[in-house]
Amino acid sequence: NAGVTQTPKFQVLKTGQSMTLQCAQDMNHEYMSWYRQDPGMGLRLIHYSVGAGITDQGEVPNGYNVSRSTTEDFPLRLLSAAPSQTSVYFCASSSSGVGTDTQYFGPGTRLTVL
Amino acid sequence: AQSVTQLGSHVSVSEGALVLLRCNYSSSVPPYLFWYVQYPNQGLQLLLKYTTGATLVKGINGFEAEFKKSETSFHLTKPSAHMSDAAEYFCAVSDLMGYGGSQGNLIFGKGTKLSVKP
């Protein structure tokens, strides 16, 4: 199993550009989520999904869009990039999304917005 | 609302010394608690978790943590530090009260960077 994969590993954007961060898992997990990591802030939840076709907002959803058309994939879209979105983005998945589940994290995408 | 506080953004120990990383939580319901480790330029990996039952939880790489309800703490310890333990450590709690009703979301502390001196 590859686990949770993310592409790209690094990306540089100009303000106003759009892009999609890809996330895929091969563990047949129902629950997937996106976090952003900023220095001294820990990880903050952007969006999450409890199954195909179901998504919801987390703590910091503004400027991001998600969709979940398959169990395996959970892309994160930046609609119009801003310097405040410079961060490291992590995708995670867990079996069923209950509170006791272990979440498995991808390697991250480091995004810089100029 | 639930929250997690990690005391000390940086901790430095000598190789062979005790590692103690502090985590306190706030929760109005019995919490589910996690410790994750992040090695440089990598994703997060689960070290250990507490859900129910035994309050002393053993994890990978010789780490353990004790859930103390009276102190609302879940401190991470390792008796003897190794150079390979240098990483950032995150304490987290399942968000049993929040966002959209999914209990699977995690609330993270701000992290503690552990340095190990030879």
gemmi code that builds the backbone of each chain (N, CA, C; Angstrom):
import gemmi

chains = {
    "A": [
        ("ASN", (0.832, -1.214, 0.000), (0.000, 0.000, 0.000), (0.856, 1.250, 0.000)),
        ("ALA", (0.491, 2.222, -0.832), (1.193, 3.494, -0.841), (0.754, 4.375, 0.318)),
        ("GLY", (-0.426, 4.112, 0.886), (-0.929, 4.936, 1.981), (-1.599, 6.196, 1.441)),
        ("VAL", (-1.202, 7.347, 1.986), (-1.734, 8.633, 1.538), (-0.658, 9.325, 0.703)),
        ("THR", (-0.999, 9.666, -0.527), (-0.056, 10.344, -1.405), (-0.562, 11.741, -1.733)),
        ("GLN", (0.386, 12.662, -1.889), (0.052, 14.050, -2.206), (0.951, 14.531, -3.332)),
        ("THR", (0.356, 15.272, -4.246), (1.140, 15.932, -5.290), (0.606, 17.335, -5.506)),
        ("PRO", (1.464, 18.293, -5.858), (2.928, 18.167, -5.916), (3.550, 18.246, -4.530)),
        ("LYS", (4.852, 18.070, -4.429), (5.556, 18.249, -3.156), (5.844, 19.713, -2.891)),
        ("PHE", (6.126, 20.451, -3.936), (6.411, 21.878, -3.819), (5.661, 22.621, -4.922)),
        ("GLN", (5.233, 23.854, -4.611), (4.572, 24.668, -5.614), (4.771, 26.131, -5.271)),
        ("VAL", (5.055, 26.924, -6.300), (5.117, 28.371, -6.145), (4.054, 28.977, -7.046)),
        ("LEU", (3.230, 29.830, -6.476), (2.161, 30.499, -7.223), (2.302, 32.002, -7.116)),
        ("LYS", (1.711, 32.693, -8.060), (1.589, 34.142, -7.950), (0.217, 34.472, -7.392)),
        ("THR", (0.118, 35.585, -6.715), (-1.167, 36.023, -6.168), (-2.221, 36.041, -7.267)),
        ("GLY", (-3.373, 35.437, -6.956), (-4.481, 35.416, -7.892), (-4.576, 34.146, -8.734)),
        ("GLN", (-3.506, 33.376, -8.776), (-3.547, 32.132, -9.535), (-4.355, 31.087, -8.773)),
        ("SER", (-4.846, 30.116, -9.520), (-5.572, 29.012, -8.901), (-4.787, 27.721, -9.108)),
        ("MET", (-5.029, 26.764, -8.250), (-4.400, 25.467, -8.429), (-5.133, 24.430, -7.584)),
        ("THR", (-4.835, 23.170, -7.879), (-5.421, 22.067, -7.132), (-4.314, 21.222, -6.526)),
        ("LEU", (-4.420, 20.985, -5.230), (-3.534, 20.056, -4.541), (-4.226, 18.690, -4.538)),
        ("GLN", (-3.464, 17.695, -4.977), (-4.044, 16.368, -5.093), (-3.748, 15.518, -3.854)),
        ("CYS", (-4.719, 14.706, -3.485), (-4.571, 13.763, -2.376), (-5.273, 12.479, -2.738)),
        ("ALA", (-4.606, 11.351, -2.533), (-5.217, 10.061, -2.793), (-4.795, 9.079, -1.711)),
        ("GLN", (-5.708, 8.145, -1.409), (-5.380, 7.079, -0.456), (-5.875, 5.755, -1.020)),
        ("ASP", (-5.127, 4.697, -0.705), (-5.461, 3.365, -1.231), (-5.833, 2.393, -0.122)),
        ("MET", (-6.352, 2.929, 0.988), (-6.693, 2.097, 2.144), (-8.207, 1.934, 2.298)),
        ("ASN", (-8.966, 2.425, 1.327), (-10.427, 2.349, 1.364), (-11.008, 3.066, 2.591)),
        ("HIS", (-10.355, 4.173, 2.967), (-10.827, 4.946, 4.105), (-11.998, 5.830, 3.724)),
        ("GLU", (-12.974, 5.910, 4.612), (-14.131, 6.771, 4.373), (-13.814, 8.236, 4.672)),
        ("TYR", (-13.034, 8.481, 5.709), (-12.791, 9.840, 6.184), (-11.491, 10.392, 5.610)),
        ("MET", (-11.558, 11.610, 5.069), (-10.364, 12.305, 4.598), (-10.445, 13.764, 4.999)),
        ("SER", (-9.281, 14.369, 5.147), (-9.266, 15.751, 5.608), (-8.041, 16.476, 5.085)),
        ("TRP", (-8.100, 17.807, 5.133), (-6.984, 18.672, 4.788), (-6.667, 19.582, 5.966)),
        ("TYR", (-5.370, 19.660, 6.279), (-4.873, 20.570, 7.309), (-3.823, 21.481, 6.688)),
        ("ARG", (-3.664, 22.635, 7.280), (-2.523, 23.477, 6.948), (-1.662, 23.646, 8.199)),
        ("GLN", (-0.351, 23.684, 7.970), (0.590, 23.816, 9.077), (1.388, 25.086, 8.905)),
        ("ASP", (1.303, 25.950, 9.879), (2.061, 27.203, 9.875), (2.935, 27.240, 11.118)),
        ("PRO", (4.114, 27.869, 11.021), (5.054, 27.886, 12.157), (4.402, 28.412, 13.432)),
        ("GLY", (4.540, 27.651, 14.516), (4.002, 28.076, 15.796), (2.498, 27.980, 15.934)),
        ("MET", (1.834, 27.413, 14.916), (0.358, 27.345, 14.944), (-0.158, 25.918, 15.015)),
        ("GLY", (0.697, 24.943, 14.911), (0.221, 23.572, 14.842), (-0.469, 23.309, 13.508)),
        ("LEU", (-1.377, 22.359, 13.491), (-2.141, 22.051, 12.283), (-3.581, 22.508, 12.492)),
        ("ARG", (-4.137, 23.113, 11.460), (-5.524, 23.583, 11.512), (-6.325, 22.963, 10.384)),
        ("LEU", (-7.530, 22.544, 10.705), (-8.385, 21.826, 9.766), (-9.006, 22.787, 8.761)),
        ("ILE", (-8.890, 22.438, 7.472), (-9.463, 23.280, 6.412), (-10.837, 22.733, 6.001)),
        ("HIS", (-10.848, 21.513, 5.477), (-12.076, 20.842, 5.085), (-11.934, 19.367, 5.392)),
        ("TYR", (-13.054, 18.691, 5.491), (-13.015, 17.253, 5.689), (-14.178, 16.592, 4.960)),
        ("SER", (-14.085, 15.256, 4.847), (-15.127, 14.490, 4.158), (-15.319, 13.166, 4.884)),
        ("VAL", (-16.563, 12.804, 5.121), (-16.850, 11.536, 5.808), (-17.240, 10.435, 4.822)),
        ("GLY", (-17.185, 10.760, 3.536), (-17.478, 9.755, 2.525), (-17.662, 10.423, 1.178)),
        ("ALA", (-17.667, 9.613, 0.120), (-17.849, 10.165, -1.228), (-19.128, 10.981, -1.281)),
        ("GLY", (-19.018, 12.183, -1.833), (-20.147, 13.077, -1.990), (-20.484, 13.924, -0.793)),
        ("ILE", (-19.736, 13.767, 0.315), (-20.031, 14.490, 1.553), (-18.789, 15.255, 2.004)),
        ("THR", (-18.900, 16.562, 2.074), (-17.791, 17.376, 2.559), (-18.324, 18.416, 3.534)),
        ("ASP", (-17.430, 18.955, 4.347), (-17.832, 19.989, 5.298), (-16.610, 20.836, 5.629)),
        ("GLN", (-16.888, 22.017, 6.193), (-15.834, 22.971, 6.500), (-15.211, 22.683, 7.857)),
        ("GLY", (-13.923, 23.019, 7.943), (-13.230, 22.967, 9.210), (-13.053, 24.348, 9.797)),
        ("GLU", (-11.935, 24.527, 10.480), (-11.669, 25.773, 11.204), (-11.311, 26.932, 10.276)),
        ("VAL", (-10.593, 26.664, 9.178), (-10.085, 27.721, 8.308), (-10.417, 27.443, 6.842)),
        ("PRO", (-11.688, 27.459, 6.430), (-12.067, 27.046, 5.076), (-11.989, 28.133, 4.009)),
        ("ASN", (-11.883, 29.406, 4.421), (-11.997, 30.497, 3.445), (-10.869, 30.463, 2.420)),
        ("GLY", (-11.259, 30.556, 1.140), (-10.290, 30.553, 0.050), (-9.993, 29.178, -0.501)),
        ("TYR", (-10.653, 28.152, 0.049), (-10.411, 26.771, -0.375), (-11.739, 26.087, -0.745)),
        ("ASN", (-11.642, 25.205, -1.711), (-12.786, 24.401, -2.117), (-12.390, 22.934, -2.160)),
        ("VAL", (-13.344, 22.048, -1.852), (-13.078, 20.631, -1.967), (-14.278, 19.939, -2.588)),
        ("SER", (-14.025, 18.735, -3.079), (-15.091, 17.852, -3.538), (-14.600, 16.431, -3.317)),
        ("ARG", (-15.514, 15.489, -3.250), (-15.123, 14.091, -3.035), (-16.014, 13.225, -3.922)),
        ("SER", (-15.540, 12.980, -5.137), (-16.335, 12.195, -6.090), (-16.048, 10.699, -5.969)),
        ("THR", (-14.904, 10.331, -5.417), (-14.571, 8.927, -5.194), (-14.066, 8.744, -3.769)),
        ("THR", (-14.043, 7.511, -3.304), (-13.510, 7.241, -1.971), (-12.022, 7.561, -1.906)),
        ("GLU", (-11.309, 7.350, -3.022), (-9.852, 7.432, -2.998), (-9.295, 8.853, -3.025)),
        ("ASP", (-10.003, 9.789, -3.666), (-9.407, 11.096, -3.954), (-10.120, 12.226, -3.228)),
        ("PHE", (-9.331, 13.210, -2.795), (-9.891, 14.356, -2.080), (-9.061, 15.588, -2.416)),
        ("PRO", (-9.268, 16.195, -3.591), (-8.460, 17.346, -3.996), (-8.861, 18.624, -3.264)),
        ("LEU", (-7.878, 19.479, -3.074), (-8.088, 20.777, -2.440), (-7.802, 21.860, -3.471)),
        ("ARG", (-8.766, 22.725, -3.707), (-8.611, 23.779, -4.712), (-8.437, 25.143, -4.064)),
        ("LEU", (-7.416, 25.847, -4.518), (-7.243, 27.248, -4.146), (-7.813, 28.070, -5.283)),
        ("LEU", (-8.794, 28.874, -4.993), (-9.548, 29.567, -6.029), (-8.778, 30.769, -6.579)),
        ("SER", (-8.206, 31.554, -5.692), (-7.433, 32.746, -6.062), (-6.370, 32.918, -4.978)),
        ("ALA", (-5.176, 32.409, -5.247), (-4.163, 32.310, -4.197), (-3.788, 33.679, -3.632)),
        ("ALA", (-3.550, 33.681, -2.311), (-3.117, 34.876, -1.594), (-1.870, 34.538, -0.783)),
        ("PRO", (-1.013, 35.522, -0.512), (0.198, 35.248, 0.285), (-0.106, 34.597, 1.632)),
        ("SER", (-1.283, 34.873, 2.191), (-1.655, 34.270, 3.480), (-1.868, 32.761, 3.376)),
        ("GLN", (-1.940, 32.256, 2.159), (-2.105, 30.819, 1.961), (-0.755, 30.098, 1.812)),
        ("THR", (0.332, 30.835, 1.935), (1.649, 30.208, 1.997), (1.702, 29.336, 3.238)),
        ("SER", (1.949, 28.046, 3.035), (1.857, 27.106, 4.153), (2.299, 25.727, 3.670)),
        ("VAL", (2.311, 24.777, 4.596), (2.479, 23.368, 4.253), (1.120, 22.699, 4.449)),
        ("TYR", (0.688, 21.995, 3.432), (-0.643, 21.380, 3.447), (-0.526, 19.867, 3.580)),
        ("PHE", (-1.286, 19.329, 4.516), (-1.293, 17.893, 4.745), (-2.691, 17.329, 4.524)),
        ("CYS", (-2.719, 16.226, 3.839), (-3.933, 15.447, 3.678), (-3.850, 14.272, 4.639)),
        ("ALA", (-4.986, 13.869, 5.198), (-5.014, 12.739, 6.120), (-6.247, 11.902, 5.856)),
        ("SER", (-6.185, 10.644, 6.242), (-7.358, 9.782, 6.108), (-7.454, 8.857, 7.309)),
        ("SER", (-8.660, 8.408, 7.583), (-8.871, 7.396, 8.618), (-10.026, 6.504, 8.193)),
        ("SER", (-10.127, 5.387, 8.862), (-11.035, 4.337, 8.429), (-12.482, 4.806, 8.346)),
        ("SER", (-12.990, 5.337, 9.453), (-14.419, 5.644, 9.463), (-14.724, 7.028, 10.008)),
        ("GLY", (-13.704, 7.729, 10.518), (-13.938, 9.078, 11.001), (-14.484, 9.149, 12.413)),
        ("VAL", (-14.455, 8.058, 13.155), (-14.852, 8.152, 14.557), (-13.675, 8.683, 15.368)),
        ("GLY", (-13.972, 9.151, 16.577), (-12.955, 9.845, 17.358), (-11.775, 8.995, 17.774)),
        ("THR", (-11.921, 7.677, 17.792), (-10.829, 6.800, 18.216), (-9.911, 6.393, 17.078)),
        ("ASP", (-10.291, 6.733, 15.849), (-9.507, 6.303, 14.695), (-8.132, 6.937, 14.663)),
        ("THR", (-7.164, 6.203, 14.151), (-5.849, 6.769, 13.836), (-5.941, 7.441, 12.472)),
        ("GLN", (-5.399, 8.652, 12.395), (-5.343, 9.311, 11.091), (-3.966, 9.093, 10.479)),
        ("TYR", (-3.963, 8.855, 9.174), (-2.735, 8.628, 8.426), (-2.499, 9.842, 7.537)),
        ("PHE", (-1.291, 10.384, 7.632), (-0.983, 11.634, 6.950), (-0.120, 11.402, 5.716)),
        ("GLY", (-0.351, 12.231, 4.715), (0.512, 12.264, 3.554), (1.788, 13.036, 3.846)),
        ("PRO", (2.707, 13.093, 2.879), (4.007, 13.745, 3.093), (3.961, 15.267, 3.033)),
        ("GLY", (2.850, 15.820, 2.567), (2.703, 17.271, 2.559), (3.027, 17.914, 1.224)),
        ("THR", (2.428, 19.089, 1.023), (2.731, 19.961, -0.125), (3.137, 21.311, 0.437)),
        ("ARG", (4.321, 21.752, 0.071), (4.807, 23.062, 0.529), (4.469, 24.092, -0.530)),
        ("LEU", (3.586, 25.026, -0.180), (3.087, 26.030, -1.124), (3.588, 27.408, -0.735)),
        ("THR", (4.120, 28.114, -1.736), (4.522, 29.503, -1.550), (3.732, 30.361, -2.526)),
        ("VAL", (3.104, 31.417, -2.002), (2.347, 32.349, -2.838), (3.051, 33.697, -2.800)),
        ("LEU", (3.482, 34.150, -3.966), (4.234, 35.409, -4.055), (3.328, 36.598, -4.328)),
    ],
    "B": [
        ("ALA", (-15.896, 23.918, 24.166), (-14.988, 23.545, 23.091), (-13.761, 22.848, 23.684)),
        ("GLN", (-13.162, 22.019, 22.848), (-11.962, 21.319, 23.296), (-10.723, 22.066, 22.821)),
        ("SER", (-9.637, 21.892, 23.572), (-8.381, 22.533, 23.191), (-7.219, 21.745, 23.751)),
        ("VAL", (-6.044, 22.024, 23.205), (-4.814, 21.354, 23.631), (-3.736, 22.409, 23.800)),
        ("THR", (-2.994, 22.318, 24.891), (-1.878, 23.221, 25.141), (-0.616, 22.409, 25.358)),
        ("GLN", (0.397, 22.716, 24.565), (1.696, 22.089, 24.746), (2.640, 23.103, 25.365)),
        ("LEU", (3.204, 22.755, 26.498), (4.098, 23.669, 27.211), (5.505, 23.528, 26.674)),
        ("GLY", (6.034, 24.622, 26.150), (7.385, 24.617, 25.603), (7.378, 24.345, 24.126)),
        ("SER", (7.743, 25.353, 23.349), (7.799, 25.153, 21.900), (9.097, 24.450, 21.493)),
        ("HIS", (10.118, 24.567, 22.345), (11.395, 23.898, 22.096), (11.868, 23.233, 23.383)),
        ("VAL", (12.300, 21.997, 23.264), (12.889, 21.269, 24.384), (14.200, 20.662, 23.900)),
        ("SER", (15.235, 20.815, 24.703), (16.546, 20.261, 24.349), (17.000, 19.332, 25.466)),
        ("VAL", (17.427, 18.135, 25.085), (17.926, 17.162, 26.064), (19.231, 16.578, 25.536)),
        ("SER", (19.994, 16.000, 26.426), (21.206, 15.291, 26.022), (20.860, 13.844, 25.688)),
        ("GLU", (21.640, 13.264, 24.815), (21.440, 11.864, 24.465), (21.527, 11.019, 25.731)),
        ("GLY", (20.563, 10.121, 25.916), (20.521, 9.279, 27.108), (19.692, 9.845, 28.245)),
        ("ALA", (19.321, 11.118, 28.149), (18.521, 11.750, 29.201), (17.039, 11.476, 29.009)),
        ("LEU", (16.291, 11.745, 30.074), (14.842, 11.584, 30.032), (14.225, 12.632, 29.105)),
        ("VAL", (13.262, 12.181, 28.319), (12.476, 13.101, 27.502), (11.107, 13.266, 28.159)),
        ("LEU", (10.691, 14.516, 28.377), (9.365, 14.814, 28.916), (8.773, 15.960, 28.099)),
        ("LEU", (7.712, 15.669, 27.382), (7.008, 16.684, 26.597), (5.607, 16.811, 27.180)),
        ("ARG", (5.238, 18.047, 27.490), (4.005, 18.281, 28.249), (2.823, 18.625, 27.361)),
        ("CYS", (1.677, 18.052, 27.725), (0.426, 18.323, 27.001), (-0.709, 18.390, 28.006)),
        ("ASN", (-1.451, 19.472, 27.970), (-2.668, 19.588, 28.764), (-3.842, 19.821, 27.830)),
        ("TYR", (-4.983, 19.275, 28.183), (-6.147, 19.389, 27.325), (-7.297, 20.014, 28.099)),
        ("SER", (-8.254, 20.500, 27.355), (-9.499, 20.998, 27.925), (-10.630, 20.296, 27.201)),
        ("SER", (-11.498, 19.647, 27.966), (-12.601, 18.927, 27.340), (-13.709, 18.723, 28.356)),
        ("SER", (-14.933, 18.908, 27.939), (-16.083, 18.704, 28.819), (-16.615, 17.274, 28.739)),
        ("VAL", (-16.010, 16.481, 27.858), (-16.366, 15.063, 27.734), (-15.085, 14.256, 27.808)),
        ("PRO", (-15.182, 12.957, 28.119), (-13.962, 12.133, 28.148), (-13.240, 12.223, 26.816)),
        ("PRO", (-11.964, 12.601, 26.851), (-11.265, 12.864, 25.586), (-10.624, 11.621, 24.987)),
        ("TYR", (-10.405, 11.693, 23.674), (-9.522, 10.761, 22.998), (-8.265, 11.552, 22.646)),
        ("LEU", (-7.101, 11.079, 23.077), (-5.870, 11.862, 22.986), (-4.825, 11.143, 22.156)),
        ("PHE", (-4.039, 11.914, 21.436), (-3.049, 11.373, 20.510), (-1.732, 12.138, 20.647)),
        ("TRP", (-0.634, 11.437, 20.387), (0.652, 12.066, 20.141), (1.119, 11.640, 18.752)),
        ("TYR", (1.475, 12.667, 17.953), (2.039, 12.425, 16.625), (3.460, 12.994, 16.595)),
        ("VAL", (4.316, 12.394, 15.767), (5.675, 12.883, 15.571), (5.856, 13.260, 14.103)),
        ("GLN", (6.580, 14.352, 13.895), (6.893, 14.797, 12.538), (8.403, 14.949, 12.408)),
        ("TYR", (9.015, 14.099, 11.611), (10.434, 14.230, 11.312), (10.608, 15.282, 10.229)),
        ("PRO", (11.771, 15.884, 10.139), (11.973, 16.987, 9.181), (11.519, 16.643, 7.772)),
        ("ASN", (10.714, 17.534, 7.214), (10.222, 17.433, 5.833), (9.404, 16.173, 5.578)),
        ("GLN", (8.719, 15.705, 6.598), (7.853, 14.535, 6.437), (6.462, 14.831, 6.986)),
        ("GLY", (5.562, 13.908, 6.744), (4.224, 14.002, 7.320), (4.219, 13.553, 8.765)),
        ("LEU", (3.040, 13.532, 9.369), (2.907, 13.137, 10.763), (2.676, 11.639, 10.872)),
        ("GLN", (3.221, 11.078, 11.946), (3.116, 9.645, 12.198), (2.626, 9.446, 13.623)),
        ("LEU", (1.677, 8.551, 13.818), (1.150, 8.305, 15.150), (2.194, 7.646, 16.050)),
        ("LEU", (2.380, 8.231, 17.236), (3.234, 7.620, 18.253), (2.413, 6.721, 19.175)),
        ("LEU", (1.307, 7.251, 19.660), (0.431, 6.513, 20.571), (-0.884, 7.256, 20.706)),
        ("LYS", (-1.877, 6.553, 21.268), (-3.162, 7.196, 21.511), (-3.825, 6.605, 22.745)),
        ("TYR", (-4.647, 7.425, 23.379), (-5.473, 6.993, 24.493), (-6.935, 7.153, 24.099)),
        ("THR", (-7.680, 6.066, 24.246), (-9.125, 6.150, 23.984), (-9.875, 5.818, 25.273)),
        ("THR", (-9.780, 4.582, 25.724), (-10.366, 4.189, 27.004), (-9.463, 3.138, 27.625)),
        ("GLY", (-9.761, 2.762, 28.884), (-9.016, 1.680, 29.502), (-7.764, 2.153, 30.200)),
        ("ALA", (-6.695, 1.389, 30.068), (-5.431, 1.658, 30.780), (-4.955, 3.071, 30.508)),
        ("THR", (-4.616, 3.764, 31.587), (-4.245, 5.176, 31.440), (-2.792, 5.358, 31.029)),
        ("LEU", (-1.960, 4.329, 31.195), (-0.579, 4.390, 30.724), (-0.528, 3.722, 29.360)),
        ("VAL", (-0.183, 4.494, 28.370), (-0.219, 4.012, 26.999), (1.205, 3.922, 26.462)),
        ("LYS", (1.531, 2.788, 25.886), (2.859, 2.621, 25.294), (2.764, 2.768, 23.780)),
        ("GLY", (3.773, 3.433, 23.220), (3.766, 3.650, 21.790), (5.014, 3.107, 21.119)),
        ("ILE", (5.267, 3.620, 19.936), (6.430, 3.169, 19.187), (7.688, 3.884, 19.664)),
        ("ASN", (8.829, 3.303, 19.350), (10.137, 3.910, 19.613), (10.401, 4.179, 21.088)),
        ("GLY", (9.762, 3.409, 21.988), (10.024, 3.529, 23.414), (9.300, 4.646, 24.123)),
        ("PHE", (8.412, 5.334, 23.448), (7.643, 6.415, 24.057), (6.419, 5.869, 24.792)),
        ("GLU", (6.015, 6.588, 25.817), (4.776, 6.288, 26.517), (4.170, 7.580, 27.038)),
        ("ALA", (2.885, 7.520, 27.355), (2.181, 8.688, 27.877), (1.153, 8.209, 28.885)),
        ("GLU", (0.895, 9.050, 29.869), (-0.077, 8.703, 30.896), (-1.212, 9.708, 30.897)),
        ("PHE", (-2.428, 9.207, 30.792), (-3.623, 10.044, 30.869), (-3.956, 10.278, 32.333)),
        ("LYS", (-3.941, 11.543, 32.745), (-4.285, 11.892, 34.115), (-5.471, 12.847, 34.082)),
        ("LYS", (-6.643, 12.288, 34.380), (-7.871, 13.076, 34.303), (-7.857, 14.216, 35.311)),
        ("SER", (-7.371, 13.950, 36.521), (-7.385, 14.968, 37.573), (-6.513, 16.166, 37.214)),
        ("GLU", (-5.488, 15.931, 36.406), (-4.579, 17.005, 36.014), (-4.838, 17.467, 34.578)),
        ("THR", (-5.803, 16.893, 33.920), (-6.107, 17.133, 32.490), (-4.825, 17.136, 31.670)),
        ("SER", (-3.997, 16.094, 31.874), (-2.704, 16.042, 31.201), (-2.523, 14.729, 30.460)),
        ("PHE", (-1.623, 14.780, 29.498), (-1.270, 13.601, 28.700), (0.175, 13.784, 28.271)),
        ("HIS", (1.084, 13.796, 29.227), (2.487, 14.064, 28.958), (3.170, 12.863, 28.321)),
        ("LEU", (4.085, 13.145, 27.416), (4.832, 12.120, 26.671), (6.216, 11.969, 27.284)),
        ("THR", (6.631, 10.732, 27.509), (7.946, 10.489, 28.097), (8.681, 9.384, 27.360)),
        ("LYS", (10.010, 9.450, 27.491), (10.887, 8.381, 27.025), (12.082, 8.367, 27.966)),
        ("PRO", (12.425, 7.222, 28.516), (13.463, 7.193, 29.553), (14.836, 7.663, 29.073)),
        ("SER", (15.180, 7.357, 27.831), (16.525, 7.644, 27.354), (16.469, 8.155, 25.920)),
        ("ALA", (16.818, 9.412, 25.727), (16.723, 10.021, 24.400), (17.804, 9.497, 23.464)),
        ("HIS", (17.415, 9.396, 22.207), (18.343, 8.997, 21.155), (18.374, 10.112, 20.121)),
        ("MET", (19.490, 10.219, 19.433), (19.630, 11.273, 18.415), (18.488, 11.224, 17.404)),
        ("SER", (18.026, 10.026, 17.097), (16.970, 9.865, 16.100), (15.608, 10.371, 16.597)),
        ("ASP", (15.504, 10.727, 17.875), (14.239, 11.259, 18.403), (14.046, 12.733, 18.083)),
        ("ALA", (15.059, 13.385, 17.552), (14.943, 14.804, 17.207), (13.871, 14.988, 16.143)),
        ("ALA", (12.831, 15.727, 16.497), (11.664, 15.879, 15.627), (10.727, 16.879, 16.293)),
        ("GLU", (9.597, 17.120, 15.645), (8.549, 17.926, 16.264), (7.415, 17.001, 16.692)),
        ("TYR", (6.907, 17.241, 17.880), (5.895, 16.376, 18.469), (4.605, 17.167, 18.686)),
        ("PHE", (3.502, 16.566, 18.279), (2.202, 17.210, 18.390), (1.254, 16.371, 19.244)),
        ("CYS", (0.650, 17.039, 20.191), (-0.432, 16.443, 20.969), (-1.756, 16.853, 20.319)),
        ("ALA", (-2.718, 15.955, 20.293), (-3.991, 16.266, 19.647), (-5.138, 15.589, 20.396)),
        ("VAL", (-6.322, 16.152, 20.245), (-7.534, 15.582, 20.838), (-8.596, 15.488, 19.762)),
        ("SER", (-9.378, 14.436, 19.770), (-10.483, 14.314, 18.822), (-11.534, 15.369, 19.140)),
        ("ASP", (-12.033, 16.000, 18.105), (-13.007, 17.070, 18.271), (-14.400, 16.469, 18.441)),
        ("LEU", (-14.700, 16.060, 19.679), (-15.952, 15.362, 19.927), (-17.146, 16.301, 20.012)),
        ("MET", (-16.896, 17.601, 20.020), (-17.974, 18.553, 20.252), (-18.220, 19.479, 19.076)),
        ("GLY", (-17.379, 19.379, 18.030), (-17.407, 20.488, 17.073), (-17.801, 20.136, 15.673)),
        ("TYR", (-17.194, 20.790, 14.778), (-17.437, 20.930, 13.367), (-18.301, 19.865, 12.697)),
        ("GLY", (-19.532, 20.201, 12.448), (-20.403, 19.375, 11.633), (-20.729, 18.028, 12.225)),
        ("GLY", (-20.315, 17.777, 13.434), (-20.678, 16.510, 14.066), (-19.720, 15.385, 13.784)),
        ("SER", (-18.655, 15.595, 13.002), (-17.704, 14.508, 12.791), (-16.725, 14.460, 13.935)),
        ("GLN", (-16.669, 13.335, 14.621), (-15.749, 13.203, 15.738), (-14.342, 12.869, 15.294)),
        ("GLY", (-14.154, 12.671, 14.008), (-12.849, 12.265, 13.517), (-11.873, 13.397, 13.358)),
        ("ASN", (-12.369, 14.645, 13.417), (-11.459, 15.774, 13.265), (-10.562, 15.903, 14.491)),
        ("LEU", (-9.327, 16.319, 14.256), (-8.361, 16.477, 15.338), (-8.120, 17.949, 15.630)),
        ("ILE", (-7.973, 18.261, 16.912), (-7.526, 19.585, 17.351), (-6.105, 19.410, 17.865)),
        ("PHE", (-5.177, 20.146, 17.249), (-3.764, 19.979, 17.552), (-3.251, 21.066, 18.484)),
        ("GLY", (-2.271, 20.698, 19.300), (-1.472, 21.704, 19.976), (-0.506, 22.325, 18.984)),
        ("LYS", (0.253, 23.320, 19.449), (1.130, 24.046, 18.541), (2.449, 23.341, 18.292)),
        ("GLY", (2.698, 22.254, 18.975), (3.885, 21.470, 18.704), (5.059, 21.807, 19.614)),
        ("THR", (5.904, 20.812, 19.843), (7.147, 20.994, 20.590), (8.275, 20.383, 19.782)),
        ("LYS", (9.287, 21.203, 19.501), (10.451, 20.695, 18.783), (11.454, 20.147, 19.777)),
        ("LEU", (11.806, 18.910, 19.601), (12.771, 18.250, 20.472), (14.135, 18.211, 19.798)),
        ("SER", (15.128, 18.734, 20.486), (16.519, 18.631, 20.026), (17.253, 17.685, 20.971)),
        ("VAL", (18.134, 16.876, 20.413), (18.904, 15.929, 21.213), (20.388, 16.219, 20.994)),
        ("LYS", (21.074, 16.559, 22.063), (22.499, 16.897, 21.987), (23.346, 15.664, 22.234)),
        ("PRO", (24.430, 15.534, 21.458), (25.293, 14.352, 21.658), (26.059, 14.433, 22.976)),
    ],
}
model = gemmi.Model(1)
for chain_id, residues in chains.items():
    chain = gemmi.Chain(chain_id)
    for i, (resn, *xyz) in enumerate(residues, 1):
        res = gemmi.Residue()
        res.name, res.seqid = resn, gemmi.SeqId(i, " ")
        for name, pos in zip(("N", "CA", "C"), xyz):
            atom = gemmi.Atom()
            atom.name, atom.element = name, gemmi.Element(name[0])
            atom.pos, atom.b_iso = gemmi.Position(*pos), 0.0
            res.add_atom(atom)
        chain.add_residue(res)
    model.add_chain(chain)
structure = gemmi.Structure()
structure.add_model(model)
structure.setup_entities()
